[in-house]
């Protein structure tokens, strides 16, 4: 482990002796992580036929990574605990935080500081898939901090990267801001929608102080 907590439980398959489940944290804590063999569980629960249909008949092993989060108990920003404010950014910001909170890392004999241990191959793959879904969001949700942060150089670069990515997707041959704006309007995300979202976000941030 290279995250905030260590493995608290390991379960091995009684037939094969293979590692079947690992648990990180506790179910009473704000965050609990369970990584387990989904096919084995589905077989035990007698719903493997259903899951094979969901997976399109895949015969490979299926590992499920499952987080349980209690926002009200974890000192997360208030907007995370109010589901009506759980938007596109919130889910992705939370995922980025969780990827570091309990990540699986390769231990280093020469370095006892776990935060510097590199991701395991499994976690590298999970992080890559997650970042594709996050679509440009690579900053974590705020925890234990309840102040409104001013615009920073890091955030400005992140914002610029997202805008540039949107321009490139809109017109790869001639990226420009005007066509990006027209594409946003096409998807019913015009300036009035953006401004309303900004006002709502600002109110949430101000209440978090």
C-alpha positions in Angstrom: 0.0 0.0 0.0 1.1 3.5 -0.7 -2.0 5.5 0.3 -3.4 6.6 3.5 -4.2 3.2 5.0 -2.9 -0.4 4.9 -4.7 -3.6 4.0 -6.8 -4.6 7.1 -8.2 -7.9 5.7 -7.1 -10.4 3.1 -9.4 -13.3 2.1 -8.1 -16.3 0.2 -10.1 -18.8 -1.9 -10.6 -22.0 0.0 -10.3 -24.1 -3.2 -7.4 -22.6 -5.0 -5.7 -20.7 -2.2 -5.6 -17.6 -4.4 -6.1 -14.1 -3.0 -9.7 -13.3 -3.5 -10.4 -10.1 -1.6 -8.5 -7.3 0.1 -10.1 -4.6 2.3 -8.5 -1.2 3.1 -9.9 0.9 5.9 -13.0 -0.1 7.8 -16.7 0.0 7.1 -17.1 2.4 10.0 -14.6 4.9 8.6 -15.4 7.7 6.1 -13.8 5.7 3.3 -13.7 1.9 2.8 -12.1 0.2 -0.2 -12.7 -3.4 -1.2 -10.9 -5.1 -4.2 -12.2 -8.5 -5.0 -12.8 -11.3 -7.6 -16.2 -10.4 -9.0 -16.5 -13.6 -11.0 -15.9 -15.7 -7.9 -18.4 -13.7 -5.9 -21.0 -14.0 -8.7 -20.5 -17.7 -8.8 -21.0 -18.0 -5.1 -24.2 -15.8 -5.3 -25.5 -17.9 -8.2 -25.8 -14.9 -10.6 -22.8 -15.6 -12.7 -25.0 -16.1 -15.8 -26.4 -12.6 -15.4 -22.9 -11.0 -15.1 -21.5 -12.9 -18.0 -24.3 -11.4 -20.1 -23.5 -8.0 -18.7 -19.8 -8.5 -19.6 -20.6 -9.8 -23.1 -19.5 -13.4 -22.3 -16.0 -12.4 -21.2 -14.0 -15.4 -19.9 -11.1 -13.4 -18.4 -10.8 -12.7 -14.6 -12.8 -9.7 -13.5 -11.5 -7.6 -10.6 -13.9 -5.1 -9.0 -12.6 -2.0 -7.2 -15.3 -0.7 -4.8 -15.2 2.4 -2.6 -17.7 3.2 0.1 -17.6 6.9 1.0 -19.4 8.7 3.8 -19.0 12.4 2.9 -20.7 13.7 6.1 -18.2 11.8 8.3 -15.1 12.6 6.2 -14.9 16.4 6.4 -15.3 16.7 2.7 -16.5 19.9 1.1 -20.2 20.4 1.8 -21.1 20.2 -1.9 -20.0 16.5 -1.9 -22.6 15.6 0.8 -25.5 17.3 -0.9 -26.5 15.1 -3.8 -28.3 17.8 -5.7 -24.9 19.5 -6.1 -23.1 16.3 -7.2 -22.3 17.3 -10.7 -19.9 16.4 -13.5 -16.8 17.8 -11.7 -17.7 16.5 -8.3 -17.7 12.8 -9.2 -14.4 13.1 -11.1 -12.7 15.1 -8.3 -13.8 12.5 -5.8 -12.4 9.7 -8.0 -9.0 11.5 -8.3 -8.9 11.7 -4.5 -9.8 8.1 -4.0 -7.1 6.9 -6.5 -4.5 8.3 -4.1 -6.2 7.6 -0.8 -5.8 3.8 -0.9 -3.7 3.0 -3.9 -1.8 -0.2 -4.4 1.9 0.5 -4.6 5.1 -1.4 -5.1 7.1 -1.4 -1.9 10.7 -0.1 -2.0 13.4 -1.6 0.2 15.4 1.6 -0.1 12.6 4.1 0.8 10.3 3.7 3.8 8.1 6.6 2.8 5.0 4.9 1.3 3.8 8.0 -0.5 6.9 7.8 -2.7 6.3 4.2 -3.7 5.4 3.8 -7.4 1.9 2.5 -8.4 1.6 -1.2 -8.9 0.9 -2.4 -12.5 -2.7 -3.0 -11.5 -3.1 0.5 -10.1 -1.4 2.1 -13.1 -4.1 0.5 -15.3 -6.9 1.6 -13.0 -5.5 5.1 -12.9 -5.2 5.3 -16.7 -8.8 4.1 -17.2 -10.1 6.5 -14.5 -8.3 9.5 -16.0 -9.8 8.8 -19.4 -13.2 8.9 -17.8 -12.3 12.0 -15.8 -11.7 13.8 -19.2 -9.3 16.5 -18.1 -10.0 16.6 -14.4 -6.8 15.6 -12.5 -7.2 17.5 -9.2 -8.8 15.9 -6.1 -11.8 16.9 -4.2 -11.0 19.1 -1.1 -10.9 17.5 2.3 -10.2 19.1 5.7 -10.1 22.5 4.0 -13.1 24.8 4.0 -11.8 28.0 2.4 -12.4 29.4 -1.0 -9.2 29.2 -3.0 -8.3 32.0 -5.3 -7.3 31.4 -8.9 -3.8 29.9 -9.0 -1.3 29.2 -11.7 -1.9 25.5 -11.4 -5.6 25.8 -11.7 -5.2 28.3 -14.6 -3.1 25.7 -16.5 -5.7 23.0 -15.8 -8.5 25.2 -17.0 -6.5 26.2 -20.1 -5.9 22.5 -20.8 -9.6 21.7 -20.6 -10.5 24.6 -22.9 -7.8 23.6 -25.4 -9.0 20.0 -25.3 -12.5 21.1 -26.1 -11.4 23.3 -29.0 -9.3 20.4 -30.4 -12.3 18.1 -30.2 -14.6 20.6 -31.8 -12.5 21.3 -34.8 -9.2 19.3 -35.0 -8.1 21.0 -38.2 -8.6 24.5 -37.0 -9.2 24.7 -33.2 -10.8 28.0 -32.2 -12.8 29.3 -29.2 -15.8 30.5 -31.3 -16.6 27.0 -32.6 -16.2 25.6 -29.1 -18.8 28.0 -27.9 -21.2 27.1 -30.7 -20.7 23.4 -29.9 -21.5 24.1 -26.2 -24.7 25.9 -27.3 -25.6 22.9 -29.5 -25.4 20.7 -26.4 -27.6 23.3 -24.5 -24.6 24.6 -22.5 -24.7 28.2 -23.6 -23.4 31.2 -21.6 -26.5 31.6 -19.5 -26.2 28.0 -18.4 -22.5 28.4 -17.6 -23.1 31.6 -15.6 -25.9 30.0 -13.6 -23.6 27.0 -12.8 -20.9 29.5 -11.8 -23.3 31.3 -9.4 -24.4 28.0 -7.9 -20.8 26.9 -7.5 -19.9 30.2 -5.9 -22.7 29.9 -3.4 -21.5 26.5 -2.4 -17.9 27.6 -2.0 -18.9 30.6 0.1 -21.0 28.4 2.4 -18.0 26.2 2.9 -16.0 28.9 4.5 
